Amino acid sequence: MNPYLMRKLSPPMKSITRAGKLTPVITLILLILITDCTGRRGEKTQAPPPAVVVARVESGTVSRSIQLLGILQGEEQVTVYPKITGRVTAITRPEGSTVAVDEPIGYVVNDIPGMDYKPGPVRSPIAGTVGKVYVEVGQTVAPGVPFAAVARFSSRIKMKALVSEVDLPYIKPNARAQISFSAVPDTIFTGTVTKVAPMLDPLSRSATVEITIVNPRGRLVPGMAGMARLTVEEKKDVIRIPVAALFVARNDQVVVIEDRTARFRPVRLGLQGDEWIEVIEGLQPGEMVATTGKEGLKEGQQVNPVLTTPAEQ
């Protein structure tokens, strides 16, 4: 570029410097910029306190339950056997038929060559419904061969289930039960324990429990499999906390949140229920305990508590 044009375009240096020195205005601007940059480099960004889900310590009921798999039976149910050996000639009451006491379900004839026997009836010892016929016409049967199953059931039906020796001492007659069936998924049925076997099976180390279930509209039928939940232990009006308030590794301390500060506190626990745990010592109703997000906390750490309602716990 032409040196003459460069001199024309360049601002006069004397307006910025005076005798080779910075003017007071420029010096002040540079000092402000340097101070601002230095201050920004020295700032430390603090992370916000971690969010912790908390629950309120309260008084209420703590209950423990167990689940048992069982099979439905009629209030009265029998297996019918023929009294003679022979060939089935007729089934007079097929599956699903009602049958009266001593009414024939079918007939068997002893057709030994050279002998003329009349068909003998196979009678039901109870009144009810023929739930299953195990034989067919023309089949050979004997007194030890099951012929049919008859059950009586209406507004009530029974469930037989096995309970382990560990839980057997806690199951008492009249204990409440809630039963669900995959065949009737839209309904939870209620029942009570009516019988508890006094002895264990030496092979399975289990005992049989009988539950009588309310059967509205006869929706339940013998042979269905269901899952029964029995309440075996219950305490009312005790101080309780959610199960989630306990640590996996140890259950003798909880994290109490006081003024947004985490405090580890030892506790003594009682009945450990399905959703709640009884607290004997260490907590009072109204205090807040951490449930979710407590694992990484330290003593005295500031937190952002998020309270849950009992329905959300």
LINRA-V151301 format. One record per pair of residues at least 4 apart in sequence whose C-alpha atoms are under 7 Angstrom apart, sorted by the first residue. I is the first residue (numbers start at 0). GAP is how many residues later the second one is. D is the distance in Angstrom with one decimal. If there is no record, write none. Layout:
i->I gap->GAP d->D
i->I gap->GAP d->D
This chain:
i->1 gap->4 d->6.4
i->2 gap->4 d->6.3
i->3 gap->4 d->6.5
i->4 gap->4 d->6.2
i->5 gap->4 d->6.0
i->12 gap->4 d->6.0
i->13 gap->4 d->5.7
i->15 gap->6 d->6.8
i->15 gap->7 d->6.4
i->16 gap->4 d->5.2
i->16 gap->5 d->4.9
i->16 gap->6 d->5.7
i->17 gap->4 d->6.5
i->17 gap->5 d->6.4
i->21 gap->4 d->6.3
i->21 gap->5 d->6.3
i->22 gap->4 d->6.3
i->23 gap->4 d->6.2
i->24 gap->4 d->6.4
i->25 gap->4 d->6.2
i->26 gap->4 d->6.2
i->27 gap->4 d->6.3
i->28 gap->4 d->6.3
i->29 gap->4 d->6.1
i->30 gap->4 d->6.0
i->31 gap->4 d->6.1
i->32 gap->4 d->6.2
i->33 gap->4 d->6.1
i->34 gap->4 d->6.1
i->35 gap->4 d->6.3
i->36 gap->4 d->6.3
i->37 gap->4 d->6.4
i->38 gap->4 d->6.5
i->48 gap->253 d->5.8
i->48 gap->254 d->4.7
i->48 gap->255 d->5.7
i->49 gap->253 d->5.2
i->49 gap->254 d->5.8
i->50 gap->252 d->6.0
i->50 gap->253 d->4.5
i->50 gap->254 d->5.8
i->50 gap->255 d->6.8
i->51 gap->238 d->6.5
i->51 gap->240 d->6.0
i->51 gap->241 d->5.0
i->51 gap->242 d->6.7
i->51 gap->251 d->6.6
i->51 gap->252 d->6.0
i->51 gap->253 d->4.9
i->51 gap->254 d->5.9
i->52 gap->237 d->5.8
i->52 gap->238 d->5.6
i->52 gap->239 d->5.0
i->52 gap->240 d->6.6
i->52 gap->252 d->5.8
i->52 gap->253 d->4.7
i->52 gap->254 d->5.9
i->52 gap->255 d->6.9
i->53 gap->234 d->6.0
i->53 gap->235 d->5.3
i->53 gap->236 d->4.3
i->53 gap->237 d->5.4
i->53 gap->251 d->6.1
i->53 gap->252 d->5.8
i->53 gap->253 d->5.0
i->53 gap->254 d->6.3
i->54 gap->233 d->5.6
i->54 gap->234 d->5.5
i->54 gap->235 d->6.5
i->54 gap->236 d->6.8
i->54 gap->252 d->5.8
i->54 gap->253 d->5.7
i->55 gap->230 d->5.7
i->55 gap->231 d->5.7
i->55 gap->232 d->4.7
i->55 gap->233 d->6.5
i->56 gap->183 d->6.2
i->56 gap->184 d->5.5
i->56 gap->227 d->6.6
i->56 gap->228 d->4.7
i->56 gap->229 d->5.3
i->56 gap->230 d->5.4
i->56 gap->231 d->6.1
i->57 gap->181 d->5.7
i->57 gap->182 d->5.7
i->57 gap->183 d->6.9
i->57 gap->227 d->4.6
i->57 gap->228 d->6.3
i->58 gap->178 d->5.5
i->58 gap->179 d->5.2
i->58 gap->180 d->4.4
i->58 gap->181 d->5.9
i->58 gap->226 d->6.6
i->59 gap->176 d->5.9
i->59 gap->177 d->4.7
i->59 gap->178 d->5.5
i->59 gap->179 d->6.5
i->59 gap->180 d->6.6
i->60 gap->174 d->5.6
i->60 gap->175 d->4.2
i->60 gap->176 d->5.8
i->60 gap->177 d->6.4
i->61 gap->172 d->5.7
i->61 gap->173 d->5.3
i->61 gap->174 d->6.5
i->61 gap->211 d->5.6
i->61 gap->214 d->5.7
i->61 gap->215 d->6.4
i->61 gap->216 d->6.5
i->62 gap->168 d->6.7
i->62 gap->170 d->5.5
i->62 gap->171 d->4.2
i->62 gap->172 d->6.4
i->62 gap->210 d->4.8
i->62 gap->211 d->6.5
i->63 gap->167 d->5.8
i->63 gap->168 d->6.0
i->63 gap->169 d->5.1
i->63 gap->170 d->6.4
i->63 gap->208 d->7.0
i->63 gap->209 d->4.2
i->63 gap->210 d->5.3
i->64 gap->164 d->6.3
i->64 gap->165 d->5.2
i->64 gap->166 d->4.2
i->64 gap->167 d->5.4
i->64 gap->168 d->6.9
i->64 gap->209 d->6.8
i->65 gap->163 d->5.6
i->65 gap->164 d->5.4
i->65 gap->165 d->6.7
i->66 gap->160 d->6.5
i->66 gap->161 d->5.5
i->66 gap->162 d->4.5
i->66 gap->163 d->6.4
i->67 gap->93 d->6.2
i->67 gap->94 d->6.8
i->67 gap->95 d->6.8
i->67 gap->159 d->5.7
i->67 gap->160 d->5.1
i->67 gap->161 d->6.5
i->68 gap->92 d->5.9
i->68 gap->157 d->5.9
i->68 gap->158 d->4.7
i->68 gap->159 d->6.3
i->69 gap->89 d->5.9
i->69 gap->90 d->5.3
i->69 gap->91 d->4.1
i->69 gap->155 d->5.8
i->69 gap->156 d->5.6
i->69 gap->157 d->6.4
i->70 gap->88 d->5.4
i->70 gap->89 d->5.5
i->70 gap->90 d->6.7
i->70 gap->152 d->5.9
i->70 gap->153 d->5.7
i->70 gap->154 d->4.6
i->70 gap->155 d->6.4
i->71 gap->86 d->5.6
i->71 gap->87 d->4.3
i->71 gap->88 d->6.4
i->71 gap->149 d->6.9
i->71 gap->150 d->4.7
i->71 gap->151 d->5.2
i->71 gap->152 d->5.4
i->71 gap->153 d->6.4
i->72 gap->4 d->6.8
i->72 gap->84 d->6.5
i->72 gap->85 d->5.2
i->72 gap->86 d->5.8
i->72 gap->149 d->4.4
i->72 gap->150 d->6.3
i->73 gap->77 d->5.0
i->73 gap->78 d->5.2
i->73 gap->79 d->4.9
i->73 gap->83 d->5.4
i->73 gap->84 d->5.9
i->73 gap->148 d->5.8
i->74 gap->77 d->5.7
i->74 gap->78 d->5.4
i->74 gap->82 d->5.4
i->74 gap->83 d->5.8
i->75 gap->75 d->5.7
i->75 gap->76 d->5.2
i->76 gap->73 d->5.7
i->76 gap->74 d->4.2
i->76 gap->75 d->6.3
i->77 gap->71 d->5.8
i->77 gap->72 d->5.5
i->77 gap->73 d->6.5
i->78 gap->67 d->6.6
i->78 gap->69 d->5.9
i->78 gap->70 d->4.5
i->78 gap->71 d->6.4
i->79 gap->44 d->6.5
i->79 gap->66 d->6.1
i->79 gap->67 d->5.5
i->79 gap->68 d->5.2
i->79 gap->69 d->5.9
i->80 gap->62 d->5.8
i->80 gap->63 d->6.6
i->80 gap->64 d->6.2
i->80 gap->65 d->5.0
i->80 gap->66 d->5.1
i->81 gap->40 d->5.5
i->81 gap->60 d->6.4
i->81 gap->61 d->5.0
i->81 gap->65 d->6.5
i->82 gap->60 d->5.0
i->83 gap->58 d->5.9
i->83 gap->59 d->5.7
i->84 gap->25 d->6.3
i->84 gap->56 d->5.6
i->84 gap->57 d->4.1
i->84 gap->58 d->6.3
i->85 gap->22 d->5.7
i->85 gap->23 d->5.1
i->85 gap->24 d->4.2
i->85 gap->25 d->6.5
i->85 gap->54 d->5.4
i->85 gap->55 d->5.6
i->85 gap->56 d->6.6
i->86 gap->21 d->5.3
i->86 gap->22 d->5.4
i->86 gap->23 d->6.4
i->86 gap->51 d->5.6
i->86 gap->52 d->5.5
i->86 gap->53 d->4.3
i->86 gap->54 d->6.2
i->87 gap->19 d->5.9
i->87 gap->20 d->4.4
i->87 gap->21 d->6.5
i->87 gap->48 d->6.9
i->87 gap->49 d->4.9
i->87 gap->50 d->5.1
i->87 gap->51 d->5.5
i->87 gap->52 d->6.3
i->88 gap->18 d->5.6
i->88 gap->19 d->5.6
i->88 gap->20 d->6.7
i->88 gap->48 d->5.4
i->88 gap->49 d->6.1
i->89 gap->16 d->5.3
i->89 gap->17 d->5.3
i->89 gap->47 d->5.8
i->90 gap->14 d->6.1
i->90 gap->15 d->4.2
i->90 gap->16 d->6.7
i->90 gap->46 d->7.0
i->91 gap->13 d->5.3
i->91 gap->14 d->5.0
i->92 gap->4 d->5.7
i->92 gap->12 d->4.8
i->92 gap->13 d->6.8
i->93 gap->36 d->6.9
i->93 gap->39 d->6.8
i->94 gap->35 d->5.1
i->94 gap->36 d->5.4
i->94 gap->37 d->5.4
i->94 gap->38 d->6.1
i->95 gap->33 d->6.0
i->95 gap->34 d->5.3
i->95 gap->35 d->5.8
i->96 gap->32 d->5.6
i->96 gap->33 d->5.5
i->97 gap->30 d->5.7
i->97 gap->31 d->4.4
i->97 gap->32 d->6.2
i->98 gap->4 d->6.3
i->98 gap->28 d->5.5
i->98 gap->29 d->5.5
i->98 gap->30 d->6.0
i->98 gap->31 d->6.9
i->99 gap->26 d->6.7
i->99 gap->27 d->4.3
i->99 gap->28 d->6.7
i->100 gap->23 d->5.9
i->100 gap->24 d->5.5
i->100 gap->25 d->4.6
i->100 gap->26 d->4.7
i->101 gap->21 d->5.1
i->101 gap->22 d->5.0
i->101 gap->23 d->5.4
i->101 gap->24 d->7.0
i->102 gap->20 d->5.2
i->102 gap->21 d->5.7
i->103 gap->17 d->5.5
i->103 gap->18 d->5.3
i->103 gap->19 d->4.1
i->103 gap->20 d->6.3
i->104 gap->17 d->5.7
i->104 gap->18 d->5.7
i->104 gap->19 d->6.6
i->105 gap->15 d->5.9
i->105 gap->16 d->5.4
i->106 gap->12 d->5.7
i->106 gap->13 d->5.3
i->106 gap->14 d->4.4
i->106 gap->15 d->5.7
i->107 gap->11 d->5.1
i->107 gap->12 d->5.2
i->107 gap->13 d->6.4
i->108 gap->8 d->6.5
i->108 gap->9 d->6.2
i->108 gap->10 d->4.1
i->108 gap->11 d->5.9
i->109 gap->7 d->6.1
i->110 gap->4 d->6.9
i->110 gap->6 d->6.7
i->126 gap->25 d->6.7
i->127 gap->22 d->6.1
i->127 gap->23 d->5.2
i->127 gap->24 d->4.3
i->128 gap->21 d->5.5
i->128 gap->22 d->5.4
i->128 gap->23 d->6.1
i->129 gap->19 d->6.0
i->129 gap->20 d->4.5
i->129 gap->21 d->6.6
i->130 gap->18 d->5.6
i->130 gap->19 d->5.5
i->130 gap->20 d->6.6
i->131 gap->16 d->5.5
i->131 gap->17 d->5.1
i->132 gap->14 d->6.2
i->132 gap->15 d->4.3
i->132 gap->16 d->6.5
i->133 gap->12 d->6.4
i->133 gap->13 d->5.3
i->133 gap->14 d->5.5
i->134 gap->4 d->6.6
i->134 gap->12 d->5.9
i->140 gap->4 d->6.0
i->152 gap->4 d->5.7
i->153 gap->64 d->6.0
i->154 gap->59 d->6.1
i->154 gap->60 d->4.7
i->154 gap->61 d->5.6
i->154 gap->63 d->6.3
i->155 gap->56 d->6.6
i->155 gap->57 d->5.6
i->155 gap->58 d->4.8
i->155 gap->59 d->4.9
i->156 gap->55 d->5.8
i->156 gap->56 d->5.3
i->156 gap->57 d->6.7
i->156 gap->58 d->6.3
i->157 gap->52 d->6.6
i->157 gap->53 d->5.6
i->157 gap->54 d->4.6
i->157 gap->55 d->6.0
i->158 gap->51 d->5.6
i->158 gap->52 d->5.1
i->158 gap->53 d->6.4
i->159 gap->48 d->6.6
i->159 gap->49 d->5.8
i->159 gap->50 d->4.8
i->159 gap->51 d->6.6
i->160 gap->47 d->5.7
i->160 gap->48 d->5.3
i->160 gap->49 d->6.6
i->161 gap->44 d->6.0
i->161 gap->45 d->5.5
i->161 gap->46 d->4.7
i->161 gap->47 d->6.1
i->162 gap->4 d->6.6
i->162 gap->5 d->6.1
i->162 gap->43 d->5.3
i->162 gap->44 d->5.4
i->162 gap->45 d->6.4
i->162 gap->46 d->6.8
i->163 gap->4 d->6.0
i->163 gap->41 d->6.4
i->163 gap->42 d->4.5
i->163 gap->43 d->6.6
i->164 gap->40 d->6.1
i->164 gap->41 d->5.5
i->166 gap->4 d->6.9
i->169 gap->62 d->5.4
i->170 gap->4 d->6.9
i->170 gap->61 d->5.8
i->172 gap->20 d->5.0
i->172 gap->21 d->5.4
i->172 gap->22 d->6.2
i->172 gap->23 d->6.9
i->173 gap->18 d->5.2
i->173 gap->19 d->4.9
i->173 gap->20 d->6.1
i->174 gap->17 d->5.5
i->174 gap->18 d->5.3
i->174 gap->55 d->6.9
i->174 gap->56 d->6.7
i->175 gap->15 d->6.2
i->175 gap->16 d->4.8
i->175 gap->17 d->6.8
i->175 gap->54 d->6.0
i->175 gap->55 d->6.1
i->176 gap->13 d->5.8
i->176 gap->14 d->5.1
i->176 gap->15 d->5.6
i->176 gap->51 d->6.2
i->176 gap->52 d->5.4
i->176 gap->53 d->4.5
i->176 gap->54 d->6.7
i->177 gap->10 d->6.4
i->177 gap->11 d->5.7
i->177 gap->12 d->4.8
i->177 gap->13 d->6.3
i->177 gap->50 d->5.6
i->177 gap->51 d->5.2
i->177 gap->52 d->6.7
i->178 gap->9 d->5.8
i->178 gap->10 d->5.1
i->178 gap->11 d->6.2
i->178 gap->47 d->6.5
i->178 gap->48 d->5.5
i->178 gap->49 d->4.2
i->178 gap->50 d->6.3
i->179 gap->7 d->7.0
i->179 gap->8 d->5.2
i->179 gap->9 d->6.4
i->179 gap->46 d->5.6
i->179 gap->47 d->5.4
i->179 gap->48 d->6.6
i->180 gap->4 d->5.9
i->180 gap->44 d->6.7
i->180 gap->45 d->4.6
i->180 gap->46 d->6.6
i->188 gap->24 d->6.9
i->188 gap->25 d->6.8
i->189 gap->23 d->5.9
i->189 gap->24 d->6.1
i->190 gap->20 d->6.3
i->190 gap->21 d->5.4
i->190 gap->22 d->4.1
i->190 gap->23 d->6.0
i->191 gap->19 d->5.5
i->191 gap->20 d->5.6
i->191 gap->21 d->6.8
i->192 gap->17 d->5.9
i->192 gap->18 d->4.4
i->192 gap->19 d->6.4
i->193 gap->16 d->5.7
i->193 gap->17 d->5.6
i->193 gap->18 d->6.3
i->194 gap->14 d->5.9
i->194 gap->15 d->4.9
i->195 gap->12 d->6.3
i->195 gap->13 d->4.7
i->195 gap->14 d->6.4
i->196 gap->10 d->5.7
i->196 gap->11 d->5.4
i->196 gap->12 d->6.3
i->198 gap->8 d->6.3
i->199 gap->5 d->5.6
i->199 gap->6 d->5.1
i->199 gap->7 d->4.7
i->200 gap->4 d->5.2
i->200 gap->5 d->5.5
i->200 gap->6 d->6.1
i->214 gap->4 d->6.5
i->214 gap->5 d->6.2
i->237 gap->40 d->6.4
i->238 gap->39 d->5.8
i->238 gap->40 d->5.4
i->238 gap->46 d->6.7
i->239 gap->36 d->6.1
i->239 gap->37 d->5.3
i->239 gap->38 d->4.5
i->239 gap->39 d->5.5
i->240 gap->4 d->6.7
i->240 gap->35 d->5.6
i->240 gap->36 d->5.5
i->240 gap->37 d->6.8
i->241 gap->33 d->6.0
i->241 gap->34 d->4.5
i->241 gap->35 d->6.2
i->242 gap->32 d->5.6
i->242 gap->33 d->5.3
i->242 gap->34 d->6.0
i->243 gap->47 d->5.1
i->244 gap->9 d->6.4
i->244 gap->44 d->6.5
i->244 gap->45 d->5.9
i->244 gap->46 d->4.3
i->245 gap->5 d->5.5
i->245 gap->8 d->6.0
i->246 gap->4 d->5.8
i->251 gap->14 d->5.7
i->251 gap->15 d->5.4
i->251 gap->16 d->6.3
i->252 gap->11 d->6.7
i->252 gap->12 d->5.4
i->252 gap->13 d->4.1
i->252 gap->14 d->5.2
i->253 gap->10 d->5.9
i->253 gap->11 d->5.6
i->253 gap->12 d->6.5
i->253 gap->35 d->6.8
i->254 gap->7 d->6.2
i->254 gap->8 d->5.5
i->254 gap->9 d->4.6
i->254 gap->10 d->6.2
i->254 gap->34 d->5.5
i->254 gap->35 d->5.5
i->254 gap->39 d->7.0
i->255 gap->6 d->5.9
i->255 gap->7 d->5.1
i->255 gap->8 d->6.2
i->255 gap->9 d->6.7
i->255 gap->32 d->5.7
i->255 gap->33 d->4.5
i->255 gap->34 d->6.3
i->256 gap->4 d->5.4
i->256 gap->5 d->4.8
i->256 gap->6 d->6.1
i->256 gap->31 d->5.5
i->256 gap->32 d->5.9
i->256 gap->33 d->6.8
i->257 gap->4 d->6.6
i->259 gap->42 d->5.7
i->259 gap->43 d->5.3
i->259 gap->44 d->6.2
i->259 gap->45 d->6.6
i->260 gap->39 d->5.6
i->260 gap->40 d->5.6
i->260 gap->41 d->4.6
i->260 gap->42 d->5.9
i->261 gap->36 d->7.0
i->261 gap->37 d->5.8
i->261 gap->38 d->5.2
i->261 gap->39 d->5.4
i->261 gap->40 d->6.4
i->261 gap->41 d->6.9
i->262 gap->36 d->5.4
i->262 gap->37 d->5.9
i->263 gap->35 d->6.2
i->265 gap->16 d->6.3
i->266 gap->14 d->5.6
i->266 gap->15 d->4.5
i->267 gap->11 d->6.1
i->267 gap->12 d->5.4
i->267 gap->13 d->5.0
i->267 gap->14 d->6.6
i->268 gap->9 d->5.7
i->268 gap->10 d->4.5
i->268 gap->11 d->5.4
i->269 gap->7 d->7.0
i->269 gap->8 d->4.9
i->269 gap->9 d->5.8
i->269 gap->10 d->6.0
i->270 gap->6 d->6.0
i->270 gap->7 d->5.2
i->271 gap->4 d->6.7
i->271 gap->5 d->4.5
i->271 gap->6 d->6.3
i->272 gap->4 d->5.5
i->278 gap->4 d->7.0
i->289 gap->4 d->5.8
i->296 gap->4 d->6.7
i->307 gap->4 d->5.9
i->307 gap->5 d->6.5
i->308 gap->4 d->6.4
